């Protein structure tokens, strides 16, 4: 029955995906992050639903007379250049092993979806829908596993994620951490009380799900993310008090096994997993020094591990154990070379800088605005990835490239709102170095408007009068 339901949902959406490419992007995101197909147990589980949806959505986009072009900006150019550099490195890398074409094709698909996002997401409502789909996709697993953790009395341990890019429990935990800022800020923009309370309820359950993975990297990432949310809150004292309450509640209610797992960070020298990560980082360093331009080749870290490990153990020689970089930055540097690594770092920096600039510009105009809320939300989410990927092998994580595109379109939409002379003629120059003009208006009000349902239209600014 599940297979039939999943198949009907996906197949039934294909006409809409063709007519409205944005619907195709939303359905693709649902399949990529919620892993709808992995909830089935039969034939639907092994179908390439996301590929079919992407093909139909791309075809509909190309057939549309009103299609918008991909936003050509430094970040989109860098994403294309990164794919080109990795592709060239497949054939010029000095590493052992066969050329890994399938992983490269998957990476090209990730970049294609990111570029497609910049073409079809062009309004605030489009952006809001994409973020809601991503947040609810991860929120579903937050509720599902969080309740399971509670009902099991804290004995539930998540050893594996739903599948795809989220199959590893550490990767799954990092994605859940990245979803928490989305859940929080989207809940504040929802006007219907029942929906707002439902989304707010998802947040602690998602945190519990992160704990159920026993991922130490995700725990550090979550702490960093929460500190950013507290720092960016309008009432920092209240935020600090809430943060302290969350920490105390976690310490008091967390299972003993989880507490012991986190405490092992203090004595990492005695932990085999931690020392294995350090050993992998040293191996990655040797690969980088020996192959600085093209690396050892995409997805060939494991095949070349022994060649760069002078103290290989018998288990390593027999192919036992997991041999990965355990660090996204060292992973892409060792496998794809220095140029690819620099592009990767530049993408992260540009997205973060863009969010900081947007926040600075918006704060000069507004006391409260959806722009400030979204900037904080995306900043905390991206920052959690930047820290968490220090301990995880996620250089080709599809969600982070999707975030680059989302931050890009958010910047375009937000700046268009701030520069709209029809809405804010008195403040047009203030955000870009001009004088700040006091405006007593609190936004605009639609006259004779009936009750609204669904997404909330929050005031775009409140004056400081």
C-alpha positions in Angstrom: 0.0 0.0 0.0 2.8 2.4 0.8 4.4 1.8 -2.6 1.1 2.6 -4.3 0.6 5.8 -2.4 4.2 7.0 -3.0 3.9 6.1 -6.7 0.5 7.9 -7.1 1.8 11.0 -5.3 4.9 11.3 -7.5 3.3 10.3 -10.8 0.3 12.5 -10.1 2.5 15.5 -9.5 4.4 15.2 -12.8 1.8 17.2 -14.9 2.1 20.0 -12.3 5.9 19.8 -12.4 5.8 20.3 -16.1 3.4 23.2 -16.1 5.0 24.9 -13.0 8.7 24.1 -12.7 8.6 25.5 -9.2 6.3 22.6 -8.2 8.9 20.3 -9.7 11.6 21.9 -7.5 9.4 21.5 -4.4 8.7 17.8 -5.2 12.4 17.2 -5.9 13.2 18.7 -2.5 10.6 16.5 -0.8 12.1 13.4 -2.4 15.7 14.5 -1.7 15.3 15.5 2.0 12.2 13.8 3.3 13.2 10.7 1.2 9.5 9.9 0.6 10.4 6.8 -1.4 12.3 5.4 1.6 9.1 5.2 3.5 7.9 2.4 1.1 9.2 -1.2 1.4 8.6 -2.5 -2.1 9.1 -1.5 -5.7 8.6 2.3 -5.1 11.7 2.3 -2.8 14.1 1.6 -5.7 12.6 3.8 -8.3 14.5 6.9 -9.4 11.7 9.3 -8.6 13.8 12.4 -8.1 15.4 11.9 -11.5 12.0 11.6 -13.2 10.7 14.7 -11.4 13.9 16.6 -12.3 13.6 15.7 -16.0 10.0 16.7 -16.2 10.6 20.0 -14.3 13.6 20.8 -16.6 11.5 20.1 -19.7 8.7 22.3 -18.4 11.1 25.0 -17.7 12.6 24.9 -21.2 9.1 24.8 -22.8 7.9 27.8 -20.8 7.7 31.1 -22.7 8.0 33.1 -19.4 11.1 31.3 -18.1 13.7 33.3 -16.3 17.4 32.7 -16.9 19.7 31.3 -14.3 21.1 34.2 -12.1 24.6 34.7 -13.4 26.5 35.8 -10.3 29.9 34.9 -8.9 28.5 32.1 -6.8 26.7 30.4 -9.7 29.9 30.8 -11.8 32.0 29.3 -9.0 29.6 26.3 -8.7 29.9 25.6 -12.4 33.7 26.1 -12.2 33.9 23.7 -9.3 32.1 21.0 -11.3 34.4 21.6 -14.2 37.5 21.4 -12.0 36.4 18.1 -10.5 35.6 16.7 -13.9 39.0 17.6 -15.2 40.6 16.1 -12.1 38.9 12.8 -12.9 41.4 12.3 -15.7 44.4 14.2 -14.5 44.5 13.1 -10.9 47.5 11.0 -9.8 45.6 8.7 -7.5 45.2 4.9 -7.8 41.9 3.3 -8.8 39.4 3.6 -11.5 37.9 6.9 -12.6 34.7 7.4 -10.6 32.2 8.6 -13.2 28.9 7.9 -11.2 29.9 10.1 -8.2 30.8 12.9 -10.6 27.4 12.6 -12.4 25.7 12.8 -9.0 27.6 16.0 -8.2 26.7 17.6 -11.5 23.1 16.9 -10.7 23.5 18.7 -7.3 24.9 21.7 -9.1 22.2 21.6 -11.7 19.5 21.7 -9.1 21.2 24.6 -7.3 21.3 26.5 -10.6 17.7 25.6 -11.4 16.7 27.0 -8.0 18.0 30.4 -9.0 16.0 30.3 -12.2 12.6 29.4 -10.8 12.6 31.0 -7.3 12.1 34.6 -8.0 9.6 35.9 -5.4 9.4 36.0 -1.6 6.5 33.5 -1.7 8.5 31.1 -3.9 11.4 31.3 -1.4 9.1 30.7 1.5 7.6 27.6 -0.1 11.0 26.1 -0.8 12.1 26.7 2.8 8.9 25.3 4.2 9.3 22.1 2.2 12.9 21.7 3.4 12.0 22.4 7.0 9.0 20.1 7.1 10.9 17.3 5.4 13.5 17.3 8.2 10.8 18.1 10.8 9.0 14.9 9.9 12.0 12.8 10.9 12.5 15.1 13.9 9.0 14.2 15.2 9.2 10.6 14.2 12.5 9.8 15.8 12.1 12.3 18.7 8.8 10.6 19.8 10.5 7.2 19.4 13.3 8.4 21.6 10.9 9.5 24.3 8.7 6.4 24.1 11.7 4.2 24.4 12.9 5.9 27.5 16.0 7.2 25.8 17.1 3.8 24.6 16.6 4.6 20.9 19.9 4.9 19.0 19.8 6.0 15.3 22.5 4.0 13.5 21.5 5.0 10.0 19.6 7.9 8.3 16.7 7.5 5.9 18.9 7.0 2.8 20.7 8.9 0.0 22.9 11.7 1.2 21.4 11.2 4.6 22.2 7.5 5.0 25.0 7.9 7.4 23.8 8.8 10.9 26.3 11.6 11.3 25.2 13.2 8.0 21.6 12.8 9.1 22.3 14.4 12.4 24.0 17.4 10.7 21.1 17.9 8.4 18.7 17.9 11.4 20.8 20.5 13.1 20.7 22.7 9.9 16.9 22.3 9.9 16.4 23.7 13.5 16.9 27.4 12.6 14.4 27.0 9.7 11.8 25.5 11.9 12.2 28.2 14.5 12.1 31.2 12.2 9.4 29.8 10.0 7.2 29.2 13.0 7.4 32.8 14.0 6.1 33.8 10.5 3.1 31.6 10.7 -0.2 33.3 11.7 -2.4 30.3 12.3 -2.0 29.2 16.0 -2.3 25.5 15.4 0.4 25.5 12.7 2.7 27.7 14.7 2.4 25.5 17.8 2.9 22.4 15.6 6.1 23.7 14.1 7.4 24.9 17.5 6.8 21.4 18.9 9.0 20.0 16.2 12.0 21.9 17.4 12.7 20.1 20.7 11.8 16.8 19.1 14.4 17.5 16.3 17.0 18.2 19.0 16.2 14.9 20.7 16.6 13.2 17.3 20.1 14.7 17.0 20.9 13.3 20.4 19.6 9.9 19.4 22.3 9.7 16.7 25.0 10.0 19.3 27.0 12.2 16.9 29.5 14.3 18.7 30.1 16.5 15.7 26.4 17.2 15.4 26.3 18.1 19.2 29.0 20.7 18.8 27.4 22.0 15.7 24.0 22.3 17.4 25.6 24.2 20.4 27.2 26.6 17.9 24.0 27.1 16.0 22.0 27.8 19.2 24.6 30.3 20.3 24.2 32.2 17.0 20.4 32.2 17.4 20.8 33.6 20.9 23.3 36.3 19.8 21.1 37.4 17.0 17.9 37.5 19.0 16.3 40.8 19.8 16.3 40.1 23.5 19.6 38.5 24.2 18.9 38.1 27.9 15.8 36.1 27.3 17.7 34.1 24.6 20.5 33.4 27.0 18.0 32.2 29.7 16.3 30.0 27.2 19.6 28.6 26.1 20.7 27.8 29.7 17.3 26.1 30.3 17.8 24.0 27.1 21.3 22.9 28.3 20.2 22.1 31.8 17.2 20.1 30.5 19.4 18.2 28.1 21.9 17.4 30.8 19.1 16.3 33.2 17.1 14.2 30.7 19.8 12.9 28.3 20.5 9.2 28.5 23.6 8.1 30.3 25.1 6.6 27.1 24.7 10.0 25.3 26.3 11.9 28.2 29.2 9.5 28.3 29.6 9.9 24.5 29.8 13.7 24.7 32.1 13.6 27.7 34.6 11.5 25.6 35.4 14.6 23.7 37.5 15.8 26.7 39.7 12.7 26.6 39.9 12.3 22.8 43.4 10.7 23.2 41.7 7.6 24.7 39.0 7.4 22.1 39.7 5.2 19.1 37.2 7.0 16.9 38.7 10.4 17.6 42.2 9.2 17.1 41.1 7.5 13.8 39.9 10.9 12.6 43.2 12.5 13.4 45.1 9.8 11.6 42.8 10.3 8.6 43.5 14.0 8.6 47.2 13.3 8.5 46.7 10.9 5.6 44.7 13.6 3.8 47.6 16.1 4.4 50.1 13.7 2.8 47.8 13.3 -0.2 47.5 17.1 -0.6 51.2 17.6 -0.4 51.8 14.9 -3.0 49.0 15.9 -5.4 48.4 19.7 -4.9 46.7 20.5 -8.2 44.2 17.7 -9.0 44.3 15.6 -5.9 44.0 11.8 -6.0 40.6 12.0 -7.8 37.0 12.3 -6.8 35.8 9.5 -4.5 39.3 7.8 -4.5 40.4 8.6 -1.0 39.7 5.1 0.2 41.6 3.5 -2.6 44.7 5.6 -2.0 44.6 5.6 1.8 47.2 2.8 2.3 49.6 4.4 -0.1 49.8 7.5 2.2 49.6 5.7 5.6 53.2 4.6 6.6 51.9 3.0 9.8 49.1 0.8 8.2 47.7 -1.8 10.5 46.9 -5.4 9.4 43.2 -4.5 9.4 43.9 -1.6 7.0 45.9 -3.9 4.7 42.9 -6.3 4.7 40.5 -3.5 3.8 38.7 -3.5 7.1 37.4 -0.3 8.7 36.1 3.0 7.2 38.8 5.0 5.5 37.5 8.5 4.7 38.8 12.0 5.4 36.4 12.7 8.2 36.6 16.4 7.2 34.8 18.0 4.3 37.6 20.5 3.7 40.4 18.0 3.7 38.2 15.6 1.6 37.7 18.0 -1.3 41.3 19.2 -1.0 42.8 15.7 -1.0 40.5 14.3 -3.7 40.0 17.3 -6.0 43.1 19.5 -5.5 43.8 23.0 -4.3 41.8 25.0 -6.9 38.7 23.0 -6.1 39.3 23.5 -2.4 39.7 27.3 -2.8 36.4 27.5 -4.8 34.6 25.5 -2.1 35.8 27.7 0.7 35.1 30.8 -1.4 31.5 29.7 -1.9 31.0 29.3 1.8 32.5 32.7 2.6 30.5 34.5 -0.1 27.2 33.1 1.2 28.0 34.1 4.8 29.3 37.5 3.8 26.1 38.1 1.7 24.0 37.2 4.7 25.9 39.6 6.9 25.6 42.4 4.4 21.9 41.9 4.0 21.4 41.9 7.7 23.5 45.2 8.0 21.5 46.8 5.2 18.1 45.7 6.6 18.9 46.8 10.2 19.5 50.3 8.9 16.0 50.3 7.5 13.9 48.2 9.8 13.4 47.5 13.4 11.8 44.1 12.5 11.6 42.5 9.1 11.3 39.2 7.4 14.7 40.0 5.9 16.4 40.1 9.3 14.6 36.9 10.3 15.6 35.0 7.1 19.2 36.3 7.4 19.5 35.0 10.9 17.9 31.7 10.0 20.2 31.0 7.0 23.3 32.3 8.8 22.8 29.9 11.8 22.0 27.0 9.5 25.0 27.5 7.3 27.3 28.1 10.3 26.2 24.8 11.7 27.3 23.1 8.5 30.6 25.0 8.5 31.5 23.7 11.9 29.9 20.3 11.6 31.7 19.5 8.4 35.0 19.7 10.2 34.2 16.3 11.5 32.2 14.8 8.6 32.9 13.7 5.1 30.3 16.0 3.4 32.1 18.1 0.8 29.5 17.1 -1.8 26.4 17.4 0.5 23.5 18.4 -1.7 21.8 20.5 1.0 24.7 23.0 1.3 24.8 23.7 -2.5 21.1 24.2 -2.4 21.7 26.6 0.4 24.1 28.6 -1.7 21.4 29.0 -4.3 18.8 29.9 -1.7 21.0 32.5 -0.1 21.6 34.0 -3.6 18.0 34.3 -4.5 17.2 35.6 -1.0 19.7 38.4 -1.5 18.2 39.3 -4.9 14.6 39.3 -3.5 15.5 41.2 -0.3 17.5 43.9 -2.1 14.6 44.3 -4.6 12.3 44.9 -1.6 14.6 47.4 0.0 15.2 49.3 -3.2 11.5 49.4 -4.3 10.8 53.1 -4.6 7.1 52.6 -4.8 7.0 51.1 -1.3 9.9 52.9 0.4 10.7 56.1 -1.4 12.0 57.8 1.7 14.4 55.1 2.6 15.8 54.1 -0.7 19.3 55.5 -0.2 19.6 54.7 3.5 20.5 51.1 3.1 23.4 51.9 0.8 25.2 54.7 2.6 22.6 57.5 2.4 21.2 59.3 5.4 18.7 57.4 7.5 15.3 59.1 7.2 12.7 58.7 10.1 9.5 57.2 8.8 6.5 57.0 11.0 4.6 54.5 8.9 4.4 50.9 10.0 4.1 49.4 6.6 1.1 49.3 4.4 -2.4 48.0 4.9 -4.6 46.4 2.3 -8.1 47.9 2.6 -11.3 45.8 2.6 -9.3 42.6 2.8 -10.9 39.5 4.1 -9.4 36.9 6.5 -6.1 35.4 5.3 -5.0 31.8 5.6 -1.7 30.1 5.1 1.5 32.0 5.1 1.6 35.2 7.1 2.3 38.6 5.4 4.5 40.2 8.1 5.1 44.0 8.0 8.3 44.6 6.0 9.4 47.3 8.5 8.3 49.0 11.6 9.4 52.7 12.0 11.6 53.9 14.8 9.5 57.0 15.6 
